[in-house]
């Protein structure tokens, strides 16, 4: 399997990732993204209310090379919780994304492979039966999300994001 890094974390690209805020009624989480010791760190505190506690970050990725890729490979150190990757395509009137879940082990560095074929189209948490398929060449943004988390702190350290063939 041939891997290629498309995103590594250092002080130069920190500003690409933005925290996404949502209605405080669903849990009022606090989240942050920063770079420390060569890792992009997505961390915060989720208050689970109405079973919708979540926090997310997003980056524009237009211009990154996804051509011929079979999927994403993540080099991460997690906290034992599950996270989602959300990919968006450059499509007119396209409010939905393609999601894939991954589980982390506490304080263990992992390589996680997410085949593009396993990303499911979704809108506001509901899986869509009819949608165009994910076309990696049209990926315009990427998000990370912790959803339905346990009350309390979370931390996902991301060394790199890449593709594989």
DAHUJO-V291481 format. One record per helix or strand of 2 or more residues. SS is the DSSP state (A for helix, B for strand). FROM is the first residue (numbers start at 1). LEN is the number of residues. Records with the same first field share a line. If there is no record, write none. Layout:
SS=FROM-LEN, FROM-LEN
This chain:
B=3-6, 17-4, 30-7, 39-8, 54-7, 71-8, 82-8, 97-7, 109-7, 120-4, 126-2, 139-9, 152-13
A=11-6, 24-3, 116-3, 136-3
